[in-house]
Amino acid sequence: MMGLLVLIVLGLYLVLSVYLVVCASRFAKKYFNVGWPFGIVVGLIMYNFVFWDAIPTWYTHHHLCTTEAGLKVYQTPEEWAKENPERYQKARTASERVISRRSSDNSEATQYRVEYASELALENYNSRQRNYGFNTGVARERVIDTITGKVLFEVIDFHSGAGTKSLAVGASSFADYKFWTVTGRCTRAYPSMSDRFKYNGDSFSDFLIAMERWNK
Protein backbone atom coordinates (compact mmCIF):
# COMPACT_ATOMS: atom_id res chain seq x y z
CA MET A 1 0.00 0.00 0.00
CA MET A 2 2.82 2.35 0.89
CA GLY A 3 4.55 1.52 -2.38
CA LEU A 4 1.42 2.48 -4.34
CA LEU A 5 1.22 5.75 -2.42
CA VAL A 6 4.84 6.53 -3.29
CA LEU A 7 4.11 5.89 -6.98
CA ILE A 8 1.09 8.18 -6.84
CA VAL A 9 3.13 10.94 -5.20
CA LEU A 10 5.88 10.54 -7.81
CA GLY A 11 3.26 10.70 -10.56
CA LEU A 12 1.84 13.92 -9.15
CA TYR A 13 5.36 15.30 -8.81
CA LEU A 14 6.00 14.52 -12.47
CA VAL A 15 2.80 16.30 -13.50
CA LEU A 16 3.76 19.30 -11.36
CA SER A 17 7.26 19.33 -12.86
CA VAL A 18 5.93 19.33 -16.42
CA TYR A 19 3.51 22.09 -15.53
CA LEU A 20 6.26 24.26 -14.03
CA VAL A 21 8.55 23.65 -17.00
CA VAL A 22 5.82 24.73 -19.43
CA CYS A 23 4.94 27.78 -17.34
CA ALA A 24 8.60 28.77 -16.96
CA SER A 25 9.16 28.41 -20.70
CA ARG A 26 6.15 30.55 -21.55
CA PHE A 27 7.12 33.18 -18.99
CA ALA A 28 10.70 33.34 -20.27
CA LYS A 29 9.52 33.43 -23.88
CA LYS A 30 7.14 36.28 -23.14
CA TYR A 31 9.45 38.50 -21.11
CA PHE A 32 13.00 37.45 -22.07
CA ASN A 33 12.56 35.75 -25.44
CA VAL A 34 14.51 32.66 -24.34
CA GLY A 35 11.73 30.07 -24.00
CA TRP A 36 12.76 26.43 -23.57
CA PRO A 37 16.30 26.98 -22.19
CA PHE A 38 14.73 28.49 -19.10
CA GLY A 39 12.27 25.60 -18.95
CA ILE A 40 15.14 23.11 -19.09
CA VAL A 41 16.78 24.80 -16.11
CA VAL A 42 13.55 24.53 -14.12
CA GLY A 43 13.23 20.88 -15.18
CA LEU A 44 16.74 20.12 -13.93
CA ILE A 45 15.98 21.79 -10.62
CA MET A 46 12.81 19.72 -10.18
CA TYR A 47 14.68 16.55 -11.18
CA ASN A 48 17.45 17.10 -8.65
CA PHE A 49 15.02 17.73 -5.79
CA VAL A 50 14.19 14.00 -5.83
CA PHE A 51 16.50 12.12 -8.20
CA TRP A 52 19.81 13.90 -7.46
CA ASP A 53 21.51 10.65 -6.36
CA ALA A 54 20.41 8.45 -9.29
CA ILE A 55 23.23 9.16 -11.77
CA PRO A 56 26.02 9.24 -9.11
CA THR A 57 24.76 5.89 -7.77
CA TRP A 58 24.67 4.28 -11.20
CA TYR A 59 28.13 5.60 -12.00
CA THR A 60 29.64 4.46 -8.69
CA HIS A 61 28.14 1.00 -9.02
CA HIS A 62 29.30 0.63 -12.62
CA HIS A 63 32.81 1.85 -11.77
CA LEU A 64 33.21 -0.63 -8.91
CA CYS A 65 31.79 -3.47 -11.01
CA THR A 66 34.30 -2.78 -13.79
CA THR A 67 37.34 -2.21 -11.57
CA GLU A 68 36.96 -4.35 -8.43
CA ALA A 69 34.21 -6.95 -8.88
CA GLY A 70 34.73 -10.48 -10.12
CA LEU A 71 36.07 -13.93 -9.32
CA LYS A 72 39.70 -14.09 -8.24
CA VAL A 73 41.31 -17.55 -8.19
CA TYR A 74 44.66 -18.06 -6.54
CA GLN A 75 44.39 -21.84 -6.26
CA THR A 76 41.61 -24.16 -7.45
CA PRO A 77 40.25 -26.94 -5.21
CA GLU A 78 41.96 -29.50 -7.44
CA GLU A 79 45.30 -27.73 -7.13
CA TRP A 80 44.88 -27.53 -3.36
CA ALA A 81 44.08 -31.26 -3.21
CA LYS A 82 47.22 -32.14 -5.18
CA GLU A 83 49.35 -29.89 -2.98
CA ASN A 84 47.84 -31.28 0.24
CA PRO A 85 47.04 -34.97 -0.41
CA GLU A 86 46.84 -35.99 3.26
CA ARG A 87 44.53 -33.14 4.19
CA TYR A 88 42.46 -33.81 1.08
CA GLN A 89 41.93 -37.41 2.19
CA LYS A 90 40.91 -36.16 5.61
CA ALA A 91 38.35 -33.87 4.00
CA ARG A 92 37.01 -36.74 1.90
CA THR A 93 36.53 -39.12 4.82
CA ALA A 94 35.09 -36.62 7.31
CA SER A 95 31.78 -37.88 8.72
CA GLU A 96 30.60 -34.39 9.59
CA ARG A 97 32.32 -32.44 6.93
CA VAL A 98 30.32 -29.22 7.05
CA ILE A 99 30.01 -27.15 10.19
CA SER A 100 28.15 -23.88 9.92
CA ARG A 101 28.57 -20.88 12.15
CA ARG A 102 26.52 -17.75 11.53
CA SER A 103 26.96 -14.34 13.03
CA SER A 104 25.80 -10.79 12.56
CA ASP A 105 27.75 -7.80 13.79
CA ASN A 106 24.77 -5.47 13.28
CA SER A 107 21.37 -5.33 11.64
CA GLU A 108 22.83 -4.26 8.31
CA ALA A 109 25.62 -6.82 7.84
CA THR A 110 25.55 -10.61 7.93
CA GLN A 111 28.44 -13.04 8.02
CA TYR A 112 28.67 -16.80 8.09
CA ARG A 113 31.35 -19.43 7.92
CA VAL A 114 31.15 -23.00 6.67
CA GLU A 115 34.02 -25.33 7.49
CA TYR A 116 34.99 -28.30 5.37
CA ALA A 117 36.47 -30.89 7.77
CA SER A 118 38.42 -28.10 9.50
CA GLU A 119 40.62 -27.90 6.40
CA LEU A 120 38.91 -25.33 4.19
CA ALA A 121 36.28 -22.76 5.09
CA LEU A 122 33.79 -20.69 3.13
CA GLU A 123 33.45 -17.17 4.50
CA ASN A 124 30.59 -14.97 3.41
CA TYR A 125 30.16 -11.27 4.13
CA ASN A 126 27.19 -9.29 2.84
CA SER A 127 26.74 -5.72 3.98
CA ARG A 128 23.58 -3.68 3.61
CA GLN A 129 25.62 -0.75 4.84
CA ARG A 130 26.93 1.58 2.20
CA ASN A 131 30.64 0.89 2.31
CA TYR A 132 31.24 3.13 -0.66
CA GLY A 133 29.87 6.47 -1.77
CA PHE A 134 26.40 6.95 -3.21
CA ASN A 135 24.46 4.04 -1.76
CA THR A 136 26.76 1.21 -2.85
CA GLY A 137 27.48 -1.84 -0.67
CA VAL A 138 29.71 -4.87 -1.07
CA ALA A 139 29.24 -8.64 -0.88
CA ARG A 140 32.26 -10.93 -0.52
CA GLU A 141 32.66 -14.69 -0.47
CA ARG A 142 35.92 -16.56 -0.20
CA VAL A 143 37.31 -19.98 0.55
CA ILE A 144 40.35 -20.10 2.80
CA ASP A 145 42.77 -22.72 4.03
CA THR A 146 42.03 -22.79 7.76
CA ILE A 147 45.55 -23.95 8.61
CA THR A 148 47.60 -21.47 6.60
CA GLY A 149 45.01 -18.72 6.28
CA LYS A 150 45.63 -18.60 2.53
CA VAL A 151 42.73 -17.53 0.31
CA LEU A 152 42.12 -20.07 -2.46
CA PHE A 153 39.48 -18.16 -4.37
CA GLU A 154 37.07 -15.32 -3.73
CA VAL A 155 34.29 -13.39 -5.41
CA ILE A 156 33.53 -9.72 -4.87
CA ASP A 157 30.24 -8.17 -5.93
CA PHE A 158 28.48 -4.85 -5.44
CA HIS A 159 24.88 -3.76 -4.99
CA SER A 160 23.26 -0.39 -4.55
CA GLY A 161 20.14 1.17 -3.10
CA ALA A 162 19.44 4.21 -0.96
CA GLY A 163 17.83 2.23 1.87
CA THR A 164 18.96 -0.74 3.92
CA LYS A 165 16.09 -2.93 2.68
CA SER A 166 14.09 -3.20 -0.53
CA LEU A 167 10.48 -3.26 -1.66
CA ALA A 168 10.81 -7.00 -2.24
CA VAL A 169 11.64 -7.82 1.40
CA GLY A 170 9.68 -5.03 3.04
CA ALA A 171 10.66 -1.38 3.21
CA SER A 172 11.31 0.19 6.60
CA SER A 173 12.12 3.77 5.62
CA PHE A 174 11.40 6.28 2.88
CA ALA A 175 14.86 5.65 1.40
CA ASP A 176 13.85 2.04 0.70
CA TYR A 177 11.30 3.36 -1.82
CA LYS A 178 13.96 5.07 -3.93
CA PHE A 179 13.85 2.29 -6.50
CA TRP A 180 15.81 4.35 -9.02
CA THR A 181 18.98 3.77 -6.96
CA VAL A 182 18.59 -0.03 -6.94
CA THR A 183 20.82 -1.73 -9.51
CA GLY A 184 21.19 -5.31 -8.25
CA ARG A 185 24.44 -7.27 -8.34
CA CYS A 186 26.97 -6.55 -11.07
CA THR A 187 26.09 -9.43 -13.42
CA ARG A 188 22.40 -8.68 -13.10
CA ALA A 189 22.87 -5.00 -13.85
CA TYR A 190 25.50 -5.59 -16.55
CA PRO A 191 25.18 -9.07 -18.14
CA SER A 192 28.18 -8.35 -20.37
CA MET A 193 30.38 -8.54 -17.26
CA SER A 194 29.57 -12.21 -16.63
CA ASP A 195 33.02 -13.30 -17.82
CA ARG A 196 34.57 -11.44 -14.89
CA PHE A 197 32.89 -13.99 -12.62
CA LYS A 198 34.29 -17.05 -14.42
CA TYR A 199 37.67 -18.77 -14.29
CA ASN A 200 38.31 -21.14 -17.20
CA GLY A 201 34.55 -21.40 -17.56
CA ASP A 202 33.91 -22.17 -13.86
CA SER A 203 32.11 -19.91 -11.43
CA PHE A 204 32.51 -19.57 -7.66
CA SER A 205 29.55 -21.93 -7.20
CA ASP A 206 31.17 -24.52 -9.48
CA PHE A 207 34.23 -24.61 -7.22
CA LEU A 208 32.02 -25.07 -4.16
CA ILE A 209 30.16 -27.91 -5.87
CA ALA A 210 33.50 -29.59 -6.62
CA MET A 211 34.36 -29.41 -2.90
CA GLU A 212 30.92 -30.74 -1.97
CA ARG A 213 31.60 -33.84 -4.07
CA TRP A 214 34.83 -34.73 -2.29
CA ASN A 215 33.21 -37.18 0.14
CA LYS A 216 30.58 -38.60 -2.19
C-alpha positions in Angstrom: 0.0 0.0 0.0 2.8 2.4 0.9 4.5 1.5 -2.4 1.4 2.5 -4.3 1.2 5.8 -2.4 4.8 6.5 -3.3 4.1 5.9 -7.0 1.1 8.2 -6.8 3.1 10.9 -5.2 5.9 10.5 -7.8 3.3 10.7 -10.6 1.8 13.9 -9.1 5.4 15.3 -8.8 6.0 14.5 -12.5 2.8 16.3 -13.5 3.8 19.3 -11.4 7.3 19.3 -12.9 5.9 19.3 -16.4 3.5 22.1 -15.5 6.3 24.3 -14.0 8.5 23.7 -17.0 5.8 24.7 -19.4 4.9 27.8 -17.3 8.6 28.8 -17.0 9.2 28.4 -20.7 6.1 30.6 -21.6 7.1 33.2 -19.0 10.7 33.3 -20.3 9.5 33.4 -23.9 7.1 36.3 -23.1 9.5 38.5 -21.1 13.0 37.4 -22.1 12.6 35.8 -25.4 14.5 32.7 -24.3 11.7 30.1 -24.0 12.8 26.4 -23.6 16.3 27.0 -22.2 14.7 28.5 -19.1 12.3 25.6 -18.9 15.1 23.1 -19.1 16.8 24.8 -16.1 13.5 24.5 -14.1 13.2 20.9 -15.2 16.7 20.1 -13.9 16.0 21.8 -10.6 12.8 19.7 -10.2 14.7 16.5 -11.2 17.4 17.1 -8.6 15.0 17.7 -5.8 14.2 14.0 -5.8 16.5 12.1 -8.2 19.8 13.9 -7.5 21.5 10.7 -6.4 20.4 8.5 -9.3 23.2 9.2 -11.8 26.0 9.2 -9.1 24.8 5.9 -7.8 24.7 4.3 -11.2 28.1 5.6 -12.0 29.6 4.5 -8.7 28.1 1.0 -9.0 29.3 0.6 -12.6 32.8 1.8 -11.8 33.2 -0.6 -8.9 31.8 -3.5 -11.0 34.3 -2.8 -13.8 37.3 -2.2 -11.6 37.0 -4.3 -8.4 34.2 -6.9 -8.9 34.7 -10.5 -10.1 36.1 -13.9 -9.3 39.7 -14.1 -8.2 41.3 -17.5 -8.2 44.7 -18.1 -6.5 44.4 -21.8 -6.3 41.6 -24.2 -7.4 40.2 -26.9 -5.2 42.0 -29.5 -7.4 45.3 -27.7 -7.1 44.9 -27.5 -3.4 44.1 -31.3 -3.2 47.2 -32.1 -5.2 49.3 -29.9 -3.0 47.8 -31.3 0.2 47.0 -35.0 -0.4 46.8 -36.0 3.3 44.5 -33.1 4.2 42.5 -33.8 1.1 41.9 -37.4 2.2 40.9 -36.2 5.6 38.3 -33.9 4.0 37.0 -36.7 1.9 36.5 -39.1 4.8 35.1 -36.6 7.3 31.8 -37.9 8.7 30.6 -34.4 9.6 32.3 -32.4 6.9 30.3 -29.2 7.0 30.0 -27.1 10.2 28.1 -23.9 9.9 28.6 -20.9 12.2 26.5 -17.8 11.5 27.0 -14.3 13.0 25.8 -10.8 12.6 27.7 -7.8 13.8 24.8 -5.5 13.3 21.4 -5.3 11.6 22.8 -4.3 8.3 25.6 -6.8 7.8 25.6 -10.6 7.9 28.4 -13.0 8.0 28.7 -16.8 8.1 31.4 -19.4 7.9 31.1 -23.0 6.7 34.0 -25.3 7.5 35.0 -28.3 5.4 36.5 -30.9 7.8 38.4 -28.1 9.5 40.6 -27.9 6.4 38.9 -25.3 4.2 36.3 -22.8 5.1 33.8 -20.7 3.1 33.5 -17.2 4.5 30.6 -15.0 3.4 30.2 -11.3 4.1 27.2 -9.3 2.8 26.7 -5.7 4.0 23.6 -3.7 3.6 25.6 -0.8 4.8 26.9 1.6 2.2 30.6 0.9 2.3 31.2 3.1 -0.7 29.9 6.5 -1.8 26.4 6.9 -3.2 24.5 4.0 -1.8 26.8 1.2 -2.8 27.5 -1.8 -0.7 29.7 -4.9 -1.1 29.2 -8.6 -0.9 32.3 -10.9 -0.5 32.7 -14.7 -0.5 35.9 -16.6 -0.2 37.3 -20.0 0.6 40.4 -20.1 2.8 42.8 -22.7 4.0 42.0 -22.8 7.8 45.6 -23.9 8.6 47.6 -21.5 6.6 45.0 -18.7 6.3 45.6 -18.6 2.5 42.7 -17.5 0.3 42.1 -20.1 -2.5 39.5 -18.2 -4.4 37.1 -15.3 -3.7 34.3 -13.4 -5.4 33.5 -9.7 -4.9 30.2 -8.2 -5.9 28.5 -4.8 -5.4 24.9 -3.8 -5.0 23.3 -0.4 -4.6 20.1 1.2 -3.1 19.4 4.2 -1.0 17.8 2.2 1.9 19.0 -0.7 3.9 16.1 -2.9 2.7 14.1 -3.2 -0.5 10.5 -3.3 -1.7 10.8 -7.0 -2.2 11.6 -7.8 1.4 9.7 -5.0 3.0 10.7 -1.4 3.2 11.3 0.2 6.6 12.1 3.8 5.6 11.4 6.3 2.9 14.9 5.7 1.4 13.8 2.0 0.7 11.3 3.4 -1.8 14.0 5.1 -3.9 13.9 2.3 -6.5 15.8 4.3 -9.0 19.0 3.8 -7.0 18.6 0.0 -6.9 20.8 -1.7 -9.5 21.2 -5.3 -8.2 24.4 -7.3 -8.3 27.0 -6.6 -11.1 26.1 -9.4 -13.4 22.4 -8.7 -13.1 22.9 -5.0 -13.9 25.5 -5.6 -16.6 25.2 -9.1 -18.1 28.2 -8.3 -20.4 30.4 -8.5 -17.3 29.6 -12.2 -16.6 33.0 -13.3 -17.8 34.6 -11.4 -14.9 32.9 -14.0 -12.6 34.3 -17.0 -14.4 37.7 -18.8 -14.3 38.3 -21.1 -17.2 34.6 -21.4 -17.6 33.9 -22.2 -13.9 32.1 -19.9 -11.4 32.5 -19.6 -7.7 29.6 -21.9 -7.2 31.2 -24.5 -9.5 34.2 -24.6 -7.2 32.0 -25.1 -4.2 30.2 -27.9 -5.9 33.5 -29.6 -6.6 34.4 -29.4 -2.9 30.9 -30.7 -2.0 31.6 -33.8 -4.1 34.8 -34.7 -2.3 33.2 -37.2 0.1 30.6 -38.6 -2.2 
